[in-house]
Amino acid sequence: MSQVSEAFIPARIAILTVSSRRGEEDDTSGHYLRESAVEAGHEVVDKAIVKENLYAIRARVSQWIASDDVQVVLINGGTGFTEGDRVPEALLPLFDREIEGFGELFRMLSYEEIGTSTLQSRAVAGLANRTLIFAMPGSTKACRTAWENIIVQQLDARQRPCNFHPHIKK
């Protein structure tokens, strides 16, 4: 049975930008996610940028999954259909459970904004060692779509009829 809260419970979030081109100065999507998470009342405990490399992505995310300090990982970039987009391949073996509905809902919402180009989005989410992981495209607009329409509500313990708070590490 899901535990429901009457109070807001902040989550400890790590943010990963996957890009071979962006640095901290021009990481607009990573900055957007950090600012939005803090504005919503959550704590950003770590932020990193890694190159589009399957093993570098998997290594960084694995560190956060193993850490008691990280409850949620937000990943932007690396979910498209080009050769360098390897985030789904990096994450799927790590998941204890995949959250199929995230990608489905993200693509439905994205269709309203970009039409059939959403077919090339491979946004994924899952749970690994009670760490919630959301991977979305790297554009700031896509991060806004995912955060404002899906993620922020599911990280809120007050969200009814359900949210992911009972499933993440305490």
N, C-alpha and C positions, 0 to 999 in steps of 0.2 A: 504494500500500500504506500502511495506517495505521501511524503510529508509536505504539508503546505504551511507557509509562513505568513503572518500578518505584517511582518516587518521586512524592510529591504535588507538583504544580506550581500555585502560586497564580495565579488569574486577576485581572486588573484590571477591576473592575466599576463601572459607573455605574447609578444607580437613578433612575427617573423615575416620579413619581406624577402621574397625570392626574386633576384634580379642580377643579371650580369652587367647591367648598365647603371643602376642607381646607387648612389651613396647616401649617407645620412642627410646631407643638405637638400637633396631633391627627392627624398622618399615621401612624396605627398600622401600616398595611400597609408603608409605606416604611421605618419603623423596624424592623419585623419582618424585612424583606428585608436591611437593612443589618446588623442584629445576627446574623442567620443566616449571611450571607456571611462576615462576620469570624470568627464562631465556627468555620466550616468551614475557615478558613485563607486565605481570599481577601482581597484588598485593595479596599476601596471608595474609588475615586478621585474620584467626584463624585456628587452627589445633587441633584435639582431637583424642583420642583412646577410644572406648567403647567396652565393652564385647558383646558377641553374645547374646543380649537380645532384643527382639522385642520392648519393651517399652523404654529401654535406648536409642536405636537407634532413635526411633520416637521422643523422648523428645529432644535429641540433635539437630536433623534436624529441628524440629519445632521451636526451638529457633532461628536458623539461618534464616529460612523462614520468621519469624516475624521481624527480624532485618533489618533496612535500610542499614546496613553496609555490608551485604552479598548479592551478585548478583548470585553467582554460588557455588554449593556444589559438590565436588568430593568425592565419597565414594569408598573405596576399601575394599574388603572382604565381606563375608556374602551372596554372590550371587550364591553359589553352590547348591548342592542337598542333603547335609547332614542335619541331624536334627537341628543343630545349625544355619544353613544358613537361616536367617529370614529377610534379607534386603528388598526383594521385598514385603513381607507381611507388613513390617513396613512403606514402602514408598507409596504403591499404594493408601491407603486411604487419603494420604496428597496431592496427585496430583490433580490440577485443570484440567490438560491435560497430558496424557501420550504421550511420544515420542516413539512410537512403532519401528520406523526405527532404533533407536540406537541399541536396542538389536538384531534386525535382521542383521544389518550391522556388529556389533561386532562379532556375531556368524559366519557370512560368512568369515570375515577376520581370525578369530580364527581357522576355519576349515582348512585353508591353513597351519596353524602351528601345530595343535594338532589333526586333523582329527575328527572323530565322537565323541570324548570326549567332543567336544563343545556343544553337546546336553544337558550336565549337567550345562551349564552356564545359569544363569537367570539374565544376565545383563539387567538393566532397566534404563529409563530416563524419566523425566517429568518436568513440570512447575508447581510451587506452589507459589501463591502470587508474581508472576513475578520473582521468584527465579528458576534458571535452576539447575536441579539436575541430575547428572550422577552417576550410581552405576555400578561398574565393579568388576571382580574377584580380589582377594587379591594378586595374584602373581605379581611380578614386571614386568615380561614379558607381562602379560595380561594388566597391567596398561599402559605399553609402547605402546602396540597395540592400545588400546583405545585412548590414548592421541595423539600419532603421526599420526594416520590414520583417526581420526574422530573429537575429541574434540577441538584440537588446531585450526583447520580450522573454526569450527562453533562458536568459541569465537572471531574470528577476524572479525571486522566490515567491512573489505575490501573484505571478501570472497564473490564471485559471483557464482551463481545468488542469493543466499540467505545465511543468517547466523542467529544466535539467538539473536544478539545484540538488535534489535528493540523490542524484547519481554521481556527483563529483566528490572528490576527497575533501575532507573537512580540514 
